[in-house]
């Protein structure tokens, strides 16, 4: 009995401390929209592999946040539209894609690269870097109605490596994107996907 009385205060403290945090479900539950067709993110203001790399990071974030989500990687939007004989993504095209590819929703993303300031680093290991501003907008479109049910945008500015300029247009094509601009994309994707992650909240 004495041992039980000694343990009770400890339990009370544990409940008071540990019970004040609860797991809050994500604002956007993906289960009702499965299976999801993931379209390769489009890029404005730059060329190269920025879109595919960002798409892969976004896909991995979906799996980490909501395990079991069924995702079909559909490729670039122009190719997807060609497959259903459409030239733009409107409600009719969304429905056609849903029927042709067997998906209930489309996840799309668009990157905008702006205010590019290149600079060369001299020395034993010369390289070209650029300070860039990149914004990422992602949205979820249902194939039943073609309506957008979720959208999120994030913006970041950072100095990245592995960026060249061709005719004034930045080209992202580093041999190792993780090393060159992976950190920038990680920041953007993490911010944009905040709504799909469960969070701990003090109450």
Secondary structure, DSSP 8 states (H G I E B T S, - for coil): -HHHHHHHHHHHHHHHHHTTEEEE--SS-SGGG-SEEEE--EEESEEESHHHHHHHHHHHHHHHHSTT--EEEEE-HHHHHHHTT-SS--HHHHHHHHHHHT-SEEEEEEEEEEEEEEEEE-STT-EEEEEEEEEEEEEEEETTT--EEEEEEEEEEEEEESEEEETTEEEE--S-HHHHTHHHHHHHHHHHGGGGS-EEEE-
